[in-house]
Structure formats: C-alpha cells, structure tokens
Amino acid sequence: MRARPPSMRVNCCKRNCCKKIVARLSRLMSDEEYEIEAGGELLMHSYETLPDNCKKYWKKRYQLFHKFDEGIYMTSELWYSVTPELMAIFTATLIAELMPDARNVLDICCGGGGNTIQFANFFETVGAIDINALNEQCTRHNAAVYGVEEKIWSHIGDWNEMCKLVNGKVCQDWIPENLRKSADTNHIFDFIFASPPWGGPAYTKTGEDFDVINMEPFGLDRFIKQLLQYTENIGLFLPKSSNLDQLRQVTSDNFGDGLCRIIYLYHDDYCSGMLALFGTALTDPNFTCD
Ligand SMILES: C[S@@+](CC[C@H](N)C(=O)[O-])C[C@H]1O[C@@H](n2cnc3c(N)ncnc32)[C@H](O)[C@@H]1O
C-alpha cells in the first residue's frame, strides 16, 4: 500500500480508535482511492481540522452517520447537506412499505450517501448519481463503511445533461447494461429519489414561500418531466416552505388526477423539510403514515 498522503491523517477522535480506522480503511480502499485528496480537501476530520463554517455541525456527526468513527468521508458541503440517518431510514422504510415489490432505485444527488445507504438496506440495487466527483467518492466509500457497497452503482454527471434525449430517445448510456430497458418504457427504475440542492443553510432567511418552479438547478416542473422519462414513482426532499400552490399545479400538469403526498420531516423537533411523493404507488390515499 502506498504511504498515506497528508489528507488521510486519521487522528480523528478522542477514543484512540485511529488504528482501527486505518486498518478498516486499508481493507475498504484501493490505492486509487487514496487519490481522493486530489481535490485538495480533507475528507476525515477532527474538530480542529474542520473548516470554520462547518464546526457547528460537528456535534451532530453521529446523527448524520452513526458509524462516523468507522471512517466516514465528508466534503465540507456535505456537513450541512447530508440527510441525517434517522430521516434517511424513515424515507427508505416508507418507500419500501408503499412499494413492497420495488427492486431498482435511483438516488440523483447522492451527496455523501445518507439516503443511498439506507435505500440499499431495503432494495436490490441503488444507483447513486452526483455532479461532484468527491461527493460520489464519499458515497461509495461510506456505503462500504455500512457494508452495502455491492448493492450500489454510481455515476458522476450533471443530471440535466444525462437526461437529455438522444436521437429522440431516452438516454440510458449511463445505466449499467443489466438494468437498461427497452426504449419505449419509462419503467427503468421502480423509484427515483432526489434531495436536490436548495441553497444550503442560507435558504430559510427569505421568510417567503420557496419557489419550487424556479429553483436551481432543478426547477420542479422540468425536473418531474425529466424523471418521468425513467420512472412513474418519484420522491423529492424539498424545503419545508415550498410553495404548495406550485406543487399542486405541477402535480395536476404532470399527473392529471393523480395526487402528491407531502410529509413534513422533523429531526430533533425541528422541521427539516418536506418529502413530496408523486406516482400512484406512493400516493395511495388508503395508506396512512405513522
Ligand atoms: C443536498 S445534497 C444531497 C445529500 C444526500 N441525499 C446525502 O444524504 O448525502 C445535494 C447534492 O446534489 C448534487 N448536485 C448538484 N447539482 C447536481 C446536478 N446537476 N446533477 C447531479 N447532482 C447534482 C450536489 O453535488 C450535492 O452532492
């Protein structure tokens, strides 16, 4: 094994478990994955090495990943954008209950793998996509920490580019060959989830309804149309202040009489956002959510 580069320092905790972490990382990572410092960013931290703007999230590290001390990777962006583990477990459990036959799931915007890892605990295969190569590395690595790496395939790319039609057909080039379907179906994935960026910690400061139609990089109407090329069942994690009239309009425009199920997710008694579910299987009015 190559010598660890400086960014792989693992004096990360006060419990003297660093040797265990090094041993586990040695098993988990190939030499190439040590190149992860190429982006110049430290991915395993102590409180001291954490960038100042992330320090306030340090005390929540076990809420993000209860296996944090086993060598979890996080980019600085991920400290405030990873889905806390309990919320990700809730989401995956709910989808599995609503769609007991689902096998093949896609997580666009996989980030550090918070959601991807929990989906992998319930479904046969989970695709993980992210535009940011370091985040995609974090997802793959963190999935290995949780022992679910074999259920996950990943792709680095910009969703807005990946979903463009090619010669009038839905592009499946980025999907593993064994999961591709015939050109005339949108049943390529049983379910697609996305927790898209919505401005990070600053977004709540406006105090107004959040404009989901014009959100970047995925305006809701266009996003739903893109996703419907690949699935009939969609789950999006959106700001708690998302404009409900816009959600109603997008639902009616894309699903006719179909419904949108909205679930406000609380973490530590604080509402972190809403889960908006679209598609017949996910919006059955007879299903009640505890
Ligand atoms: C809120 S984070 C997702 C957090 C993730 N669910 C988790 O638990 O770690 C949003 C992610 O979307 C990715 N992203 C932003 N624009 C994208 C695009 N155009 N295509 C794909 N991924 C994108 C970002 O790199 C970031 O990792």
PDBQT file of the ligand as one rigid body, heavy atoms in Angstrom, charges set to zero:
ROOT
HETATM    1  C1  LIG A 301     -28.462  18.071  -0.550  1.00  0.00    +0.000 C 
HETATM    2  S1  LIG A 301     -27.105  17.231  -1.284  1.00  0.00    +0.000 S 
HETATM    3  C2  LIG A 301     -27.656  15.566  -1.260  1.00  0.00    +0.000 C 
HETATM    4  C3  LIG A 301     -27.450  14.893   0.075  1.00  0.00    +0.000 C 
HETATM    5  C4  LIG A 301     -27.628  13.405   0.049  1.00  0.00    +0.000 C 
HETATM    6  N1  LIG A 301     -29.017  12.997  -0.027  1.00  0.00    +0.000 N 
HETATM    7  C5  LIG A 301     -26.984  12.794   1.286  1.00  0.00    +0.000 C 
HETATM    8  O1  LIG A 301     -27.681  12.292   2.170  1.00  0.00    +0.000 OA
HETATM    9  O2  LIG A 301     -25.752  12.871   1.374  1.00  0.00    +0.000 OA
HETATM   10  C6  LIG A 301     -27.267  17.670  -2.986  1.00  0.00    +0.000 C 
HETATM   11  C7  LIG A 301     -26.269  17.032  -3.924  1.00  0.00    +0.000 C 
HETATM   12  O3  LIG A 301     -26.670  17.325  -5.272  1.00  0.00    +0.000 OA
HETATM   13  C8  LIG A 301     -25.527  17.348  -6.080  1.00  0.00    +0.000 C 
HETATM   14  N2  LIG A 301     -25.859  18.042  -7.342  1.00  0.00    +0.000 N 
HETATM   15  C9  LIG A 301     -25.989  19.373  -7.549  1.00  0.00    +0.000 A 
HETATM   16  N3  LIG A 301     -26.300  19.633  -8.831  1.00  0.00    +0.000 NA
HETATM   17  C10 LIG A 301     -26.369  18.443  -9.469  1.00  0.00    +0.000 A 
HETATM   18  C11 LIG A 301     -26.628  18.059 -10.819  1.00  0.00    +0.000 A 
HETATM   19  N4  LIG A 301     -26.884  18.983 -11.762  1.00  0.00    +0.000 N 
HETATM   20  N5  LIG A 301     -26.618  16.746 -11.135  1.00  0.00    +0.000 NA
HETATM   21  C12 LIG A 301     -26.364  15.813 -10.178  1.00  0.00    +0.000 A 
HETATM   22  N6  LIG A 301     -26.084  16.116  -8.878  1.00  0.00    +0.000 NA
HETATM   23  C13 LIG A 301     -26.088  17.416  -8.519  1.00  0.00    +0.000 A 
HETATM   24  C14 LIG A 301     -24.511  18.077  -5.208  1.00  0.00    +0.000 C 
HETATM   25  O4  LIG A 301     -23.191  17.834  -5.643  1.00  0.00    +0.000 OA
HETATM   26  C15 LIG A 301     -24.826  17.511  -3.820  1.00  0.00    +0.000 C 
HETATM   27  O5  LIG A 301     -23.991  16.425  -3.520  1.00  0.00    +0.000 OA
ENDROOT
TORSDOF 0
